[in-house]
Amino acid sequence: MIMKIAFFVAKQYDEDFFNEANKNFKFTVKYFSERLSIDTVIMASGFDAVCAFVNDDINKEVILKLEEQNIGLIAMRCSGYNNIDMKAALNKIRITRVPAYSPYAVAEHALALIMSLNRKTHKAYNRTRESNFSIKGLLGFDLNGKKAGVIGTGKIGRIFIRIVKGLGMDVVAYDPYPNKSYADGLGFTYVELDELYKSSDIISLHCPLTNDTFHLIDKDAVSLMKKNVMLINTSRGGLIDTKALVDSLKEGKVGYVGLDVYEEEENFFFEDHSDSIVTDDILARLQTFNNVLITSHQAFFTKEALGNISFTTLSNIKEYQAGSTLSNEICYHCDQN
């Protein structure tokens, strides 16, 4: 039997990479531009599996509707799954993900945000295009000798540490499951969160969004940080209490912010809203700060990453079709999200 897959919130780049990968699998795939939600779940009728992304709304009602339509698998083409009601899916629909596609892509994008914020290359680019060659207001600082605080030392966090160590930065890290042998080998130190907040010049987030990490960066956390600290988030928007972040920017406590993710991004990111008004007051306020740089969840967006995402996602579906053990299955019992 040829598996039929309903592919939600599909962009042209998704189609290009998945069509190429599907030459090895020969599934029947239909691409929908719409997000998976209670309003669009009916589109999955007649399919065997759905392929979803980080901004799809896979709540309890959607899970129940998918079950009614005999959908047996949700194949996430990403690593995160905090947008899924895992408890509702228990014993109803199996769920797979792509745990690692290109940790280099995300770690390198975090560095790009740091470099741009520090040396203001995005501002210089706009100036010189208008023949303004003044360097006033573009003053940066040496990264060499500064301290980076890294929250989360999984694959992405470790690669990020290697990168900033190569720039001559000192590194402290926090992880609830520290790998001390790795820390000794690379030359960084695990510390408690409070110490990391107090001592770091740059703080970069590389951890998943869970109940424990929701609003990890809040008013209290910011109060412990150095004045003019730089905050970088390429992980999940919910790690930061954005209202508290705006307040800290207004007060001049936080000096630089680089965001590739945002708490309410599902209503804006990946779409062109240039001909409309941003109705999210907090996002609109963030955009007014000249020391804030926002990118639209593009940290993963490299050729290598998209190739790995498409192949792994389709491999997950192939395992499901064959009745094999699902190598990348996630479940409520395994991770009570």
Secondary structure as the mmCIF struct_conf table of DSSP 4:
data_model
#
loop_
_struct_conf.conf_type_id
_struct_conf.id
_struct_conf.beg_label_comp_id
_struct_conf.beg_label_asym_id
_struct_conf.beg_label_seq_id
_struct_conf.end_label_comp_id
_struct_conf.end_label_asym_id
_struct_conf.end_label_seq_id
STRN STRN1 LYS A 4 PHE A 7
BEND BEND1 VAL A 9 VAL A 9
HELX_RH_AL_P HELX_RH_AL_P1 GLN A 12 ALA A 21
HELX_RH_3T_P HELX_RH_3T_P1 ASN A 22 ASN A 24
TURN_TY1_P TURN_TY1_P1 PHE A 25 PHE A 25
STRN STRN2 THR A 28 TYR A 31
BEND BEND2 SER A 33 GLU A 34
HELX_LH_PP_P HELX_LH_PP_P1 ARG A 35 LEU A 36
BEND BEND3 SER A 37 SER A 37
TURN_TY1_P TURN_TY1_P2 ILE A 38 THR A 40
HELX_RH_3T_P HELX_RH_3T_P2 VAL A 41 ALA A 44
TURN_TY1_P TURN_TY1_P3 SER A 45 GLY A 46
BEND BEND4 ASP A 48 ASP A 48
STRN STRN3 ALA A 49 ALA A 52
TURN_TY1_P TURN_TY1_P4 VAL A 54 ASN A 55
STRN STRN4 ILE A 58 ILE A 58
HELX_RH_AL_P HELX_RH_AL_P2 LYS A 60 GLU A 68
TURN_TY1_P TURN_TY1_P5 GLN A 69 ASN A 70
STRN STRN5 LEU A 73 MET A 76
BEND BEND5 ARG A 77 SER A 79
TURN_TY1_P TURN_TY1_P6 ASN A 82 ASN A 83
STRN STRN6 ILE A 84 ILE A 84
HELX_RH_AL_P HELX_RH_AL_P3 MET A 86 ALA A 89
TURN_TY1_P TURN_TY1_P7 LEU A 90 LYS A 92
STRN STRN7 ARG A 94 THR A 96
BEND BEND6 PRO A 99 PRO A 99
BEND BEND7 TYR A 101 TYR A 101
HELX_RH_AL_P HELX_RH_AL_P4 PRO A 103 ARG A 119
HELX_RH_AL_P HELX_RH_AL_P5 THR A 121 ARG A 129
TURN_TY1_P TURN_TY1_P8 GLU A 130 SER A 131
TURN_TY1_P TURN_TY1_P9 LYS A 136 GLY A 137
TURN_TY1_P TURN_TY1_P10 ASN A 144 GLY A 145
STRN STRN8 LYS A 147 ILE A 151
BEND BEND8 GLY A 154 GLY A 154
HELX_RH_AL_P HELX_RH_AL_P6 LYS A 155 GLY A 166
TURN_TY1_P TURN_TY1_P11 LEU A 167 GLY A 168
STRN STRN9 ASP A 170 TYR A 174
BEND BEND9 PRO A 176 TYR A 177
HELX_RH_AL_P HELX_RH_AL_P7 LYS A 180 LEU A 186
TURN_TY1_P TURN_TY1_P12 GLY A 187 GLY A 187
STRN STRN10 THR A 189 TYR A 190
HELX_RH_AL_P HELX_RH_AL_P8 LEU A 193 SER A 199
BEND BEND10 ASP A 201 ASP A 201
STRN STRN11 ILE A 202 LEU A 205
TURN_TY1_P TURN_TY1_P13 ASN A 211 HIS A 215
STRN STRN12 ILE A 217 ILE A 217
HELX_RH_AL_P HELX_RH_AL_P9 LYS A 219 LEU A 224
BEND BEND11 MET A 225 MET A 225
HELX_LH_PP_P HELX_LH_PP_P2 LYS A 226 LYS A 226
TURN_TY1_P TURN_TY1_P14 LYS A 227 ASN A 228
STRN STRN13 VAL A 229 ASN A 233
BEND BEND12 SER A 235 SER A 235
HELX_RH_3T_P HELX_RH_3T_P3 GLY A 237 LEU A 239
STRN STRN14 ILE A 240 ILE A 240
HELX_RH_AL_P HELX_RH_AL_P10 THR A 242 GLU A 251
TURN_TY1_P TURN_TY1_P15 GLY A 252 GLY A 252
STRN STRN15 VAL A 254 LEU A 259
BEND BEND13 ASP A 260 ASP A 260
TURN_TY1_P TURN_TY1_P16 GLU A 263 GLU A 264
HELX_RH_3T_P HELX_RH_3T_P4 GLU A 265 ASN A 267
TURN_TY1_P TURN_TY1_P17 PHE A 268 PHE A 270
BEND BEND14 GLU A 271 GLU A 271
TURN_TY1_P TURN_TY1_P18 SER A 274 ASP A 275
BEND BEND15 SER A 276 SER A 276
HELX_RH_AL_P HELX_RH_AL_P11 ASP A 281 LEU A 286
TURN_TY1_P TURN_TY1_P19 GLN A 287 THR A 288
TURN_TY1_P TURN_TY1_P20 ASN A 290 ASN A 291
STRN STRN16 VAL A 292 ILE A 294
BEND BEND16 HIS A 297 HIS A 297
TURN_TY1_P TURN_TY1_P21 ALA A 299 PHE A 300
BEND BEND17 THR A 302 THR A 302
HELX_RH_AL_P HELX_RH_AL_P12 LYS A 303 ALA A 322
TURN_TY1_P TURN_TY1_P22 GLY A 323 GLY A 323
TURN_TY1_P TURN_TY1_P23 SER A 327 ASN A 328
STRN STRN17 GLU A 329 ILE A 330
TURN_TY1_P TURN_TY1_P24 TYR A 332 CYS A 334
#
